[in-house]
Every structure is written in structure tokens, then in C-alpha cells.
Amino acid sequence: MAATATAAAGGSRSPLRNFLDGTNSATGGLVTNGTENSVTKLVVENAVIVFGRRGCCMCHVVKRLLLGHGVNPAVCEVDEEKEEAVLKELARINGGERGGVIQFPAVFVGGKLFGGLDRVMSTHISGELVPILKDAGALWL
């Protein structure tokens, strides 16, 4: 199993499980082989998605903070063997706008790279996070 996306609520597994392998058990293999189309599809279809290494404590912190705001982010936990391919695809999706290297955890909001743990925490502290999440359609109130 190369990657697993978990639903944020209670750590339960979502239908995105094994999405990057093209073996989505809920739909019988929704995605084409390879990570390129899979990662792009995940970013486009989710208001908020967090990409991180499997078992990463920083990914857990981002997920818990977003849950505390009432956002239920998709979380894609990437295994080591798929890490390079996923990071390359995330950089391609980002289009080099920020000029830097993408690192895990990588948070996408509204289909665009938002940043990592540091950006999520700083916008949370400054009070800017909630309006950004509302604009992306991740929060309704």
C-alpha cells in the first residue's frame, strides 16, 4: 500500500484509501495508474487536503487544528516509496508560484498550495485562517 488517505474525523478510513495506488475500494479503482492524475484529482476535488508522511506528527497537528475549526480535511498519508513522485506532482500543481521546494506536510486550500504547518499556525494565530477557509468553501459559518 503506497498511500492512504484518511478521513480526519476520528481517524476513520475514507473511500480515498489507497487512492494513489488506483485501488479505491469504495469505487473499484476510480483512478488511472500513477500518481500524477491521482494527486491532481485529490487537490482539485477537496476544499482542504493535507499531504504528509505516514505517521507524521506535524501532519497530525495540522489535521487537529483544522478539525478544531470545524473543517474536515482530506488527509493523504504518503509512504516513502511514493514520496518523490507525490512531491514532484504537488510542485507541478503549484506551478512554481512560491519558488520553493514543497515539503510535508503540504496543505492545499481551494486547489492551491497554502503552505505547511508554519503557515497554518501563523494564519490561525493572526485570525486570518477562518476567512481563508470560508472563501475556499471548507467552512459555512
PyMOL CGO cylinders between C-alpha atoms (Angstrom):
from pymol import cmd
from pymol.cgo import CYLINDER

trace = [
    CYLINDER, 0.00, 0.00, 0.00, 1.78, 3.16, -1.20, 0.3, 1, 1, 1, 1, 1, 1,
    CYLINDER, 1.78, 3.16, -1.20, -0.51, 5.84, 0.16, 0.3, 1, 1, 1, 1, 1, 1,
    CYLINDER, -0.51, 5.84, 0.16, -3.59, 6.09, 2.24, 0.3, 1, 1, 1, 1, 1, 1,
    CYLINDER, -3.59, 6.09, 2.24, -5.95, 9.00, 2.68, 0.3, 1, 1, 1, 1, 1, 1,
    CYLINDER, -5.95, 9.00, 2.68, -7.78, 9.02, 5.96, 0.3, 1, 1, 1, 1, 1, 1,
    CYLINDER, -7.78, 9.02, 5.96, -10.83, 10.93, 6.97, 0.3, 1, 1, 1, 1, 1, 1,
    CYLINDER, -10.83, 10.93, 6.97, -9.99, 13.41, 9.65, 0.3, 1, 1, 1, 1, 1, 1,
    CYLINDER, -9.99, 13.41, 9.65, -12.91, 12.66, 11.92, 0.3, 1, 1, 1, 1, 1, 1,
    CYLINDER, -12.91, 12.66, 11.92, -11.91, 10.10, 14.49, 0.3, 1, 1, 1, 1, 1, 1,
    CYLINDER, -11.91, 10.10, 14.49, -9.14, 8.61, 12.35, 0.3, 1, 1, 1, 1, 1, 1,
    CYLINDER, -9.14, 8.61, 12.35, -11.61, 6.53, 10.37, 0.3, 1, 1, 1, 1, 1, 1,
    CYLINDER, -11.61, 6.53, 10.37, -10.71, 5.43, 6.88, 0.3, 1, 1, 1, 1, 1, 1,
    CYLINDER, -10.71, 5.43, 6.88, -12.35, 7.22, 3.99, 0.3, 1, 1, 1, 1, 1, 1,
    CYLINDER, -12.35, 7.22, 3.99, -13.15, 5.99, 0.47, 0.3, 1, 1, 1, 1, 1, 1,
    CYLINDER, -13.15, 5.99, 0.47, -9.90, 7.69, -0.57, 0.3, 1, 1, 1, 1, 1, 1,
    CYLINDER, -9.90, 7.69, -0.57, -7.97, 4.79, 0.92, 0.3, 1, 1, 1, 1, 1, 1,
    CYLINDER, -7.97, 4.79, 0.92, -5.29, 3.55, -1.48, 0.3, 1, 1, 1, 1, 1, 1,
    CYLINDER, -5.29, 3.55, -1.48, -6.25, 6.35, -3.87, 0.3, 1, 1, 1, 1, 1, 1,
    CYLINDER, -6.25, 6.35, -3.87, -2.69, 6.82, -5.13, 0.3, 1, 1, 1, 1, 1, 1,
    CYLINDER, -2.69, 6.82, -5.13, -2.45, 3.11, -5.90, 0.3, 1, 1, 1, 1, 1, 1,
    CYLINDER, -2.45, 3.11, -5.90, -5.51, 3.31, -8.12, 0.3, 1, 1, 1, 1, 1, 1,
    CYLINDER, -5.51, 3.31, -8.12, -7.27, 0.77, -5.90, 0.3, 1, 1, 1, 1, 1, 1,
    CYLINDER, -7.27, 0.77, -5.90, -10.06, 2.77, -4.32, 0.3, 1, 1, 1, 1, 1, 1,
    CYLINDER, -10.06, 2.77, -4.32, -12.03, 0.02, -2.62, 0.3, 1, 1, 1, 1, 1, 1,
    CYLINDER, -12.03, 0.02, -2.62, -15.25, 2.04, -2.50, 0.3, 1, 1, 1, 1, 1, 1,
    CYLINDER, -15.25, 2.04, -2.50, -15.41, 2.56, -6.24, 0.3, 1, 1, 1, 1, 1, 1,
    CYLINDER, -15.41, 2.56, -6.24, -13.38, -0.37, -7.50, 0.3, 1, 1, 1, 1, 1, 1,
    CYLINDER, -13.38, -0.37, -7.50, -10.40, 1.61, -8.80, 0.3, 1, 1, 1, 1, 1, 1,
    CYLINDER, -10.40, 1.61, -8.80, -11.54, 5.08, -9.74, 0.3, 1, 1, 1, 1, 1, 1,
    CYLINDER, -11.54, 5.08, -9.74, -8.12, 6.43, -10.68, 0.3, 1, 1, 1, 1, 1, 1,
    CYLINDER, -8.12, 6.43, -10.68, -5.72, 5.69, -13.52, 0.3, 1, 1, 1, 1, 1, 1,
    CYLINDER, -5.72, 5.69, -13.52, -2.34, 4.18, -12.69, 0.3, 1, 1, 1, 1, 1, 1,
    CYLINDER, -2.34, 4.18, -12.69, 0.40, 6.50, -11.47, 0.3, 1, 1, 1, 1, 1, 1,
    CYLINDER, 0.40, 6.50, -11.47, 0.32, 9.35, -9.03, 0.3, 1, 1, 1, 1, 1, 1,
    CYLINDER, 0.32, 9.35, -9.03, 0.08, 12.29, -11.43, 0.3, 1, 1, 1, 1, 1, 1,
    CYLINDER, 0.08, 12.29, -11.43, -3.65, 12.17, -12.17, 0.3, 1, 1, 1, 1, 1, 1,
    CYLINDER, -3.65, 12.17, -12.17, -4.46, 10.89, -8.70, 0.3, 1, 1, 1, 1, 1, 1,
    CYLINDER, -4.46, 10.89, -8.70, -2.79, 13.72, -6.80, 0.3, 1, 1, 1, 1, 1, 1,
    CYLINDER, -2.79, 13.72, -6.80, -4.19, 16.38, -9.10, 0.3, 1, 1, 1, 1, 1, 1,
    CYLINDER, -4.19, 16.38, -9.10, -7.67, 14.94, -8.71, 0.3, 1, 1, 1, 1, 1, 1,
    CYLINDER, -7.67, 14.94, -8.71, -7.37, 14.92, -4.91, 0.3, 1, 1, 1, 1, 1, 1,
    CYLINDER, -7.37, 14.92, -4.91, -6.26, 18.57, -4.83, 0.3, 1, 1, 1, 1, 1, 1,
    CYLINDER, -6.26, 18.57, -4.83, -8.99, 19.73, -7.20, 0.3, 1, 1, 1, 1, 1, 1,
    CYLINDER, -8.99, 19.73, -7.20, -11.85, 17.80, -5.57, 0.3, 1, 1, 1, 1, 1, 1,
    CYLINDER, -11.85, 17.80, -5.57, -11.18, 18.71, -1.92, 0.3, 1, 1, 1, 1, 1, 1,
    CYLINDER, -11.18, 18.71, -1.92, -11.61, 22.17, -0.39, 0.3, 1, 1, 1, 1, 1, 1,
    CYLINDER, -11.61, 22.17, -0.39, -8.80, 21.32, 2.05, 0.3, 1, 1, 1, 1, 1, 1,
    CYLINDER, -8.80, 21.32, 2.05, -6.34, 18.45, 1.74, 0.3, 1, 1, 1, 1, 1, 1,
    CYLINDER, -6.34, 18.45, 1.74, -3.25, 17.71, 3.79, 0.3, 1, 1, 1, 1, 1, 1,
    CYLINDER, -3.25, 17.71, 3.79, -0.41, 15.66, 2.30, 0.3, 1, 1, 1, 1, 1, 1,
    CYLINDER, -0.41, 15.66, 2.30, 2.11, 14.20, 4.73, 0.3, 1, 1, 1, 1, 1, 1,
    CYLINDER, 2.11, 14.20, 4.73, 4.29, 11.25, 5.55, 0.3, 1, 1, 1, 1, 1, 1,
    CYLINDER, 4.29, 11.25, 5.55, 2.59, 8.32, 7.18, 0.3, 1, 1, 1, 1, 1, 1,
    CYLINDER, 2.59, 8.32, 7.18, 2.61, 8.84, 10.95, 0.3, 1, 1, 1, 1, 1, 1,
    CYLINDER, 2.61, 8.84, 10.95, 3.97, 12.41, 10.75, 0.3, 1, 1, 1, 1, 1, 1,
    CYLINDER, 3.97, 12.41, 10.75, 3.28, 14.32, 13.97, 0.3, 1, 1, 1, 1, 1, 1,
    CYLINDER, 3.28, 14.32, 13.97, 3.19, 17.68, 12.15, 0.3, 1, 1, 1, 1, 1, 1,
    CYLINDER, 3.19, 17.68, 12.15, 0.51, 16.35, 9.80, 0.3, 1, 1, 1, 1, 1, 1,
    CYLINDER, 0.51, 16.35, 9.80, -1.45, 15.28, 12.86, 0.3, 1, 1, 1, 1, 1, 1,
    CYLINDER, -1.45, 15.28, 12.86, -1.18, 18.78, 14.36, 0.3, 1, 1, 1, 1, 1, 1,
    CYLINDER, -1.18, 18.78, 14.36, -2.44, 20.40, 11.13, 0.3, 1, 1, 1, 1, 1, 1,
    CYLINDER, -2.44, 20.40, 11.13, -5.32, 17.95, 10.96, 0.3, 1, 1, 1, 1, 1, 1,
    CYLINDER, -5.32, 17.95, 10.96, -6.32, 18.54, 14.61, 0.3, 1, 1, 1, 1, 1, 1,
    CYLINDER, -6.32, 18.54, 14.61, -6.17, 22.33, 14.21, 0.3, 1, 1, 1, 1, 1, 1,
    CYLINDER, -6.17, 22.33, 14.21, -8.41, 22.20, 11.14, 0.3, 1, 1, 1, 1, 1, 1,
    CYLINDER, -8.41, 22.20, 11.14, -10.81, 19.83, 12.90, 0.3, 1, 1, 1, 1, 1, 1,
    CYLINDER, -10.81, 19.83, 12.90, -10.95, 22.29, 15.80, 0.3, 1, 1, 1, 1, 1, 1,
    CYLINDER, -10.95, 22.29, 15.80, -12.22, 24.91, 13.35, 0.3, 1, 1, 1, 1, 1, 1,
    CYLINDER, -12.22, 24.91, 13.35, -14.89, 22.55, 12.03, 0.3, 1, 1, 1, 1, 1, 1,
    CYLINDER, -14.89, 22.55, 12.03, -13.07, 21.68, 8.80, 0.3, 1, 1, 1, 1, 1, 1,
    CYLINDER, -13.07, 21.68, 8.80, -12.94, 18.03, 7.83, 0.3, 1, 1, 1, 1, 1, 1,
    CYLINDER, -12.94, 18.03, 7.83, -9.83, 17.92, 5.66, 0.3, 1, 1, 1, 1, 1, 1,
    CYLINDER, -9.83, 17.92, 5.66, -8.91, 15.00, 3.44, 0.3, 1, 1, 1, 1, 1, 1,
    CYLINDER, -8.91, 15.00, 3.44, -5.56, 13.65, 4.61, 0.3, 1, 1, 1, 1, 1, 1,
    CYLINDER, -5.56, 13.65, 4.61, -3.27, 11.77, 2.26, 0.3, 1, 1, 1, 1, 1, 1,
    CYLINDER, -3.27, 11.77, 2.26, -0.56, 9.85, 4.09, 0.3, 1, 1, 1, 1, 1, 1,
    CYLINDER, -0.56, 9.85, 4.09, 2.26, 9.08, 1.67, 0.3, 1, 1, 1, 1, 1, 1,
    CYLINDER, 2.26, 9.08, 1.67, 4.58, 6.11, 2.04, 0.3, 1, 1, 1, 1, 1, 1,
    CYLINDER, 4.58, 6.11, 2.04, 8.29, 6.52, 1.46, 0.3, 1, 1, 1, 1, 1, 1,
    CYLINDER, 8.29, 6.52, 1.46, 8.35, 4.79, -1.93, 0.3, 1, 1, 1, 1, 1, 1,
    CYLINDER, 8.35, 4.79, -1.93, 5.78, 7.21, -3.41, 0.3, 1, 1, 1, 1, 1, 1,
    CYLINDER, 5.78, 7.21, -3.41, 7.09, 10.34, -1.67, 0.3, 1, 1, 1, 1, 1, 1,
    CYLINDER, 7.09, 10.34, -1.67, 9.27, 11.66, -4.50, 0.3, 1, 1, 1, 1, 1, 1,
    CYLINDER, 9.27, 11.66, -4.50, 6.58, 11.20, -7.16, 0.3, 1, 1, 1, 1, 1, 1,
    CYLINDER, 6.58, 11.20, -7.16, 3.92, 12.87, -5.00, 0.3, 1, 1, 1, 1, 1, 1,
    CYLINDER, 3.92, 12.87, -5.00, 6.20, 15.84, -4.18, 0.3, 1, 1, 1, 1, 1, 1,
    CYLINDER, 6.20, 15.84, -4.18, 7.00, 16.29, -7.88, 0.3, 1, 1, 1, 1, 1, 1,
    CYLINDER, 7.00, 16.29, -7.88, 3.31, 16.30, -8.75, 0.3, 1, 1, 1, 1, 1, 1,
    CYLINDER, 3.31, 16.30, -8.75, 2.49, 18.75, -5.95, 0.3, 1, 1, 1, 1, 1, 1,
    CYLINDER, 2.49, 18.75, -5.95, 5.24, 21.06, -7.24, 0.3, 1, 1, 1, 1, 1, 1,
    CYLINDER, 5.24, 21.06, -7.24, 3.77, 20.79, -10.75, 0.3, 1, 1, 1, 1, 1, 1,
    CYLINDER, 3.77, 20.79, -10.75, 0.29, 21.61, -9.43, 0.3, 1, 1, 1, 1, 1, 1,
    CYLINDER, 0.29, 21.61, -9.43, 1.74, 24.61, -7.59, 0.3, 1, 1, 1, 1, 1, 1,
    CYLINDER, 1.74, 24.61, -7.59, 3.28, 25.83, -10.84, 0.3, 1, 1, 1, 1, 1, 1,
    CYLINDER, 3.28, 25.83, -10.84, 6.38, 27.13, -9.13, 0.3, 1, 1, 1, 1, 1, 1,
    CYLINDER, 6.38, 27.13, -9.13, 4.43, 30.16, -7.82, 0.3, 1, 1, 1, 1, 1, 1,
    CYLINDER, 4.43, 30.16, -7.82, 6.23, 30.22, -4.49, 0.3, 1, 1, 1, 1, 1, 1,
    CYLINDER, 6.23, 30.22, -4.49, 9.64, 29.38, -5.94, 0.3, 1, 1, 1, 1, 1, 1,
    CYLINDER, 9.64, 29.38, -5.94, 10.45, 26.98, -3.12, 0.3, 1, 1, 1, 1, 1, 1,
    CYLINDER, 10.45, 26.98, -3.12, 10.55, 23.26, -2.61, 0.3, 1, 1, 1, 1, 1, 1,
    CYLINDER, 10.55, 23.26, -2.61, 7.35, 21.67, -1.35, 0.3, 1, 1, 1, 1, 1, 1,
    CYLINDER, 7.35, 21.67, -1.35, 7.77, 19.76, 1.90, 0.3, 1, 1, 1, 1, 1, 1,
    CYLINDER, 7.77, 19.76, 1.90, 5.43, 17.65, 4.00, 0.3, 1, 1, 1, 1, 1, 1,
    CYLINDER, 5.43, 17.65, 4.00, 3.02, 18.43, 5.47, 0.3, 1, 1, 1, 1, 1, 1,
    CYLINDER, 3.02, 18.43, 5.47, 1.68, 20.30, 2.46, 0.3, 1, 1, 1, 1, 1, 1,
    CYLINDER, 1.68, 20.30, 2.46, -1.75, 21.87, 2.87, 0.3, 1, 1, 1, 1, 1, 1,
    CYLINDER, -1.75, 21.87, 2.87, -3.82, 22.75, -0.18, 0.3, 1, 1, 1, 1, 1, 1,
    CYLINDER, -3.82, 22.75, -0.18, -6.80, 25.05, 0.29, 0.3, 1, 1, 1, 1, 1, 1,
    CYLINDER, -6.80, 25.05, 0.29, -9.15, 25.73, -2.61, 0.3, 1, 1, 1, 1, 1, 1,
    CYLINDER, -9.15, 25.73, -2.61, -6.91, 23.84, -5.04, 0.3, 1, 1, 1, 1, 1, 1,
    CYLINDER, -6.91, 23.84, -5.04, -3.83, 25.96, -4.28, 0.3, 1, 1, 1, 1, 1, 1,
    CYLINDER, -3.83, 25.96, -4.28, -0.84, 25.35, -2.07, 0.3, 1, 1, 1, 1, 1, 1,
    CYLINDER, -0.84, 25.35, -2.07, -1.48, 27.11, 1.21, 0.3, 1, 1, 1, 1, 1, 1,
    CYLINDER, -1.48, 27.11, 1.21, 1.73, 26.04, 2.93, 0.3, 1, 1, 1, 1, 1, 1,
    CYLINDER, 1.73, 26.04, 2.93, 2.87, 23.82, 5.74, 0.3, 1, 1, 1, 1, 1, 1,
    CYLINDER, 2.87, 23.82, 5.74, 2.42, 23.71, 9.48, 0.3, 1, 1, 1, 1, 1, 1,
    CYLINDER, 2.42, 23.71, 9.48, 4.11, 27.09, 9.96, 0.3, 1, 1, 1, 1, 1, 1,
    CYLINDER, 4.11, 27.09, 9.96, 1.73, 28.91, 7.58, 0.3, 1, 1, 1, 1, 1, 1,
    CYLINDER, 1.73, 28.91, 7.58, -1.35, 27.20, 9.04, 0.3, 1, 1, 1, 1, 1, 1,
    CYLINDER, -1.35, 27.20, 9.04, -0.29, 28.09, 12.59, 0.3, 1, 1, 1, 1, 1, 1,
    CYLINDER, -0.29, 28.09, 12.59, 0.65, 31.69, 11.78, 0.3, 1, 1, 1, 1, 1, 1,
    CYLINDER, 0.65, 31.69, 11.78, -2.63, 32.40, 9.96, 0.3, 1, 1, 1, 1, 1, 1,
    CYLINDER, -2.63, 32.40, 9.96, -4.53, 30.74, 12.81, 0.3, 1, 1, 1, 1, 1, 1,
    CYLINDER, -4.53, 30.74, 12.81, -2.80, 32.94, 15.40, 0.3, 1, 1, 1, 1, 1, 1,
    CYLINDER, -2.80, 32.94, 15.40, -3.32, 36.11, 13.35, 0.3, 1, 1, 1, 1, 1, 1,
    CYLINDER, -3.32, 36.11, 13.35, -7.01, 35.32, 12.79, 0.3, 1, 1, 1, 1, 1, 1,
    CYLINDER, -7.01, 35.32, 12.79, -6.68, 35.03, 9.01, 0.3, 1, 1, 1, 1, 1, 1,
    CYLINDER, -6.68, 35.03, 9.01, -7.27, 31.28, 8.76, 0.3, 1, 1, 1, 1, 1, 1,
    CYLINDER, -7.27, 31.28, 8.76, -11.06, 31.19, 9.20, 0.3, 1, 1, 1, 1, 1, 1,
    CYLINDER, -11.06, 31.19, 9.20, -11.80, 33.71, 6.40, 0.3, 1, 1, 1, 1, 1, 1,
    CYLINDER, -11.80, 33.71, 6.40, -9.47, 31.82, 4.06, 0.3, 1, 1, 1, 1, 1, 1,
    CYLINDER, -9.47, 31.82, 4.06, -11.24, 28.53, 4.86, 0.3, 1, 1, 1, 1, 1, 1,
    CYLINDER, -11.24, 28.53, 4.86, -14.64, 30.20, 4.31, 0.3, 1, 1, 1, 1, 1, 1,
    CYLINDER, -14.64, 30.20, 4.31, -13.55, 31.54, 0.91, 0.3, 1, 1, 1, 1, 1, 1,
    CYLINDER, -13.55, 31.54, 0.91, -12.44, 28.04, -0.10, 0.3, 1, 1, 1, 1, 1, 1,
    CYLINDER, -12.44, 28.04, -0.10, -15.80, 26.55, 0.89, 0.3, 1, 1, 1, 1, 1, 1,
    CYLINDER, -15.80, 26.55, 0.89, -14.39, 24.48, 3.74, 0.3, 1, 1, 1, 1, 1, 1,
    CYLINDER, -14.39, 24.48, 3.74, -16.43, 26.38, 6.35, 0.3, 1, 1, 1, 1, 1, 1,
    CYLINDER, -16.43, 26.38, 6.35, -20.00, 27.57, 6.06, 0.3, 1, 1, 1, 1, 1, 1,
    CYLINDER, -20.00, 27.57, 6.06, -20.44, 29.66, 9.22, 0.3, 1, 1, 1, 1, 1, 1,
]
cmd.load_cgo(trace, "trace")
